[in-house]
Amino acid sequence: MKSQYFQIAADGVDPKKVPQRTLFTGAKIPGVGLGTFGSDHYDARDIANAVKDAISVGYRHIDCASVYGNEHLIGESLHEAMRCGIKREELFITSKLWNNMHGNGDVLLSCAKTLKDLKLEYLDLYLVHWPFPNYHAAGVGVDSRDPNAVAYIHDNYMKTWRQMERLVDAGLVRHIGTSNMTIAKLELVLRDVRIHPAANEMELHPHFQQDALFRYCLDNNIVPIGYCPVGSPKRPARDRTQNDTVDTEDPVIVSIADRLGVHPAIVCIKWAVQRGQIPIPFSTNKNHILSNLLCSTIDPLTHEEMKAIEGIDRNCRLIKGQVFLWEGAKDWTDLWDINGVIEEN
Ligand SMILES: NC(=O)c1ccc[n+]([C@@H]2O[C@H](COP(=O)([O-])OP(=O)(O)OC[C@H]3O[C@@H](n4cnc5c(N)ncnc54)[C@H](OP(=O)(O)O)[C@@H]3O)[C@@H](O)[C@H]2O)c1
């Protein structure tokens, strides 16, 4: 039965024309996805509608997480799209294990809840959202701290990872992956895994290129998925500091946007796709949703433009993660092993 609420858009993009990346299993993942984190102020229903709009214009990759609080509504959108002819195997659906569900037995429970909410029988990719079990309530301020917060403990991470591996064994999840990791932590994880991480989700935009970690992922057959690809202009207050820079106002980005007659956000997405990461831009605006996908299929940036963007990295991390700090931690840099050594409690 055709739905009046879901139809393939006449002006959409042919999903076959969107660049694809290959995971270590040989499975394909679309080279652009839709983000679904509403930054604490977008309405969950609007985000679920954005998922429908995205699929209707050709997106086949949706980036979800239980902590975004909207999987039950996104599930309705996915269900409707599939009822109207989109096949499950055409979609690539990611979700993430939240920090308060790392404990023994919790991973299966969390995955089962996500599958129920998304109305799916399996996920294509399930990520450990953060490498710490540190909890924060939705919408808390930047100074909020979990009194039980701890630094990275590799043995505990591996206990969580073993549970992730069992989800693959059980057929509930096709791939597992990491998020918000560092090279130091990934070195240990790669040493100890039975099932390889297929992807690492990490902050990536022109002012925060994380070149060493990006290369490390590629060298180790881990697909880099880039969050905040346009610099997350509406991110929550807890993720803003005075020194943050704005990618879409950078003169290099703006001048390329002028040449192409597009919004600077589009230049950031093109750069991401051409560099080799998978951007997952968020939007609830139908025109933005379409143009963010279409731009991966037309008018590539020139070699000189790619080089010019390579030169504007400001090492400006936007999602610093202060709310995950443990007692005694110096500051947010402790979360990111800046000197190549894992910080301990
Ligand atoms: N793994 C993690 O820990 C983690 C952390 C953060 C984010 N993420 C994921 O990454 C996704 C993306 O990150 P994000 O949402 O923070 O940042 P983002 O995608 O860089 O920025 C989203 C913002 O950019 C605007 N925008 C998007 N396309 C545009 C266009 N073509 N023209 C003008 N404005 C445009 C959107 O506004 P409009 O709605 O007005 O278009 C929205 O406010 C999230 O939704 C989430 O799925 C993961």
The ligand as an SDF file (V2000), in Angstrom:
LIG
                    3D

 48 52  0  0  0  0  0  0  0  0999 V2000
   29.2340    9.8280   18.1190 N   0  0  0  0  0  0  0  0  0  0  0  0
   29.0520   10.9550   18.7880 C   0  0  0  0  0  0  0  0  0  0  0  0
   29.4570   11.1010   19.9480 O   0  0  0  0  0  0  0  0  0  0  0  0
   28.3530   12.0950   18.1080 C   0  0  0  0  0  0  0  0  0  0  0  0
   28.5100   13.3950   18.6400 C   0  0  0  0  0  0  0  0  0  0  0  0
   27.8510   14.4470   17.9880 C   0  0  0  0  0  0  0  0  0  0  0  0
   27.0840   14.1930   16.8590 C   0  0  0  0  0  0  0  0  0  0  0  0
   26.9250   12.9170   16.3700 N   0  0  0  0  0  0  0  0  0  0  0  0
   26.1130   12.6090   15.1700 C   0  0  0  0  0  0  0  0  0  0  0  0
   26.5170   13.4950   14.1430 O   0  0  0  0  0  0  0  0  0  0  0  0
   25.3750   14.1690   13.6120 C   0  0  0  0  0  0  0  0  0  0  0  0
   25.7820   15.5080   13.0410 C   0  0  0  0  0  0  0  0  0  0  0  0
   26.3560   16.3530   14.0240 O   0  0  0  0  0  0  0  0  0  0  0  0
   25.6300   17.6990   14.5010 P   0  0  0  0  0  0  0  0  0  0  0  0
   24.1780   17.5440   14.3230 O   0  0  0  0  0  0  0  0  0  0  0  0
   26.1150   18.0290   15.8530 O   0  0  0  0  0  0  0  0  0  0  0  0
   26.2740   18.7950   13.5700 O   0  0  0  0  0  0  0  0  0  0  0  0
   26.2540   19.1980   12.0130 P   0  0  0  0  0  0  0  0  0  0  0  0
   25.6530   18.1420   11.1840 O   0  0  0  0  0  0  0  0  0  0  0  0
   27.6350   19.6700   11.7230 O   0  0  0  0  0  0  0  0  0  0  0  0
   25.3340   20.4830   12.0270 O   0  0  0  0  0  0  0  0  0  0  0  0
   23.9440   20.4190   12.0110 C   0  0  0  0  0  0  0  0  0  0  0  0
   23.3950   21.8140   11.8430 C   0  0  0  0  0  0  0  0  0  0  0  0
   23.8110   22.3440   10.5820 O   0  0  0  0  0  0  0  0  0  0  0  0
   22.7060   22.9130    9.8990 C   0  0  0  0  0  0  0  0  0  0  0  0
   22.7980   22.5100    8.4790 N   0  0  0  0  0  0  0  0  0  0  0  0
   22.8750   21.2510    7.9930 C   0  0  0  0  0  0  0  0  0  0  0  0
   22.9380   21.2650    6.6470 N   0  0  0  0  0  0  0  0  0  0  0  0
   22.8910   22.5690    6.2800 C   0  0  0  0  0  0  0  0  0  0  0  0
   22.9040   23.2050    5.0030 C   0  0  0  0  0  0  0  0  0  0  0  0
   22.9880   22.5370    3.8620 N   0  0  0  0  0  0  0  0  0  0  0  0
   22.8270   24.5630    5.0040 N   0  0  0  0  0  0  0  0  0  0  0  0
   22.7510   25.2580    6.1570 C   0  0  0  0  0  0  0  0  0  0  0  0
   22.7250   24.6970    7.3720 N   0  0  0  0  0  0  0  0  0  0  0  0
   22.8040   23.3600    7.4420 C   0  0  0  0  0  0  0  0  0  0  0  0
   21.4680   22.2750   10.5180 C   0  0  0  0  0  0  0  0  0  0  0  0
   20.4190   23.2270   10.6080 O   0  0  0  0  0  0  0  0  0  0  0  0
   19.0200   23.0010    9.7840 P   0  0  0  0  0  0  0  0  0  0  0  0
   18.2410   21.9660   10.5520 O   0  0  0  0  0  0  0  0  0  0  0  0
   18.4440   24.3580    9.7900 O   0  0  0  0  0  0  0  0  0  0  0  0
   19.4210   22.5150    8.4130 O   0  0  0  0  0  0  0  0  0  0  0  0
   21.8990   21.8670   11.9150 C   0  0  0  0  0  0  0  0  0  0  0  0
   21.5780   22.8290   12.8550 O   0  0  0  0  0  0  0  0  0  0  0  0
   24.4240   14.2130   14.8220 C   0  0  0  0  0  0  0  0  0  0  0  0
   23.0950   14.5380   14.4480 O   0  0  0  0  0  0  0  0  0  0  0  0
   24.6180   12.8310   15.3800 C   0  0  0  0  0  0  0  0  0  0  0  0
   23.8680   11.8880   14.6190 O   0  0  0  0  0  0  0  0  0  0  0  0
   27.5770   11.8700   16.9820 C   0  0  0  0  0  0  0  0  0  0  0  0
  1  2  1  0
  2  3  2  0
  2  4  1  0
  4  5  1  0
  4 48  2  0
  5  6  2  0
  6  7  1  0
  7  8  2  0
  8  9  1  0
  8 48  1  0
  9 10  1  0
  9 46  1  0
 10 11  1  0
 11 12  1  0
 11 44  1  0
 12 13  1  0
 13 14  1  0
 14 15  2  0
 14 16  1  0
 14 17  1  0
 17 18  1  0
 18 19  2  0
 18 20  1  0
 18 21  1  0
 21 22  1  0
 22 23  1  0
 23 24  1  0
 23 42  1  0
 24 25  1  0
 25 26  1  0
 25 36  1  0
 26 27  1  0
 26 35  1  0
 27 28  2  0
 28 29  1  0
 29 30  1  0
 29 35  2  0
 30 31  1  0
 30 32  2  0
 32 33  1  0
 33 34  2  0
 34 35  1  0
 36 37  1  0
 36 42  1  0
 37 38  1  0
 38 39  2  0
 38 40  1  0
 38 41  1  0
 42 43  1  0
 44 45  1  0
 44 46  1  0
 46 47  1  0
M  CHG  2   8   1  16  -1
M  END
$$$$
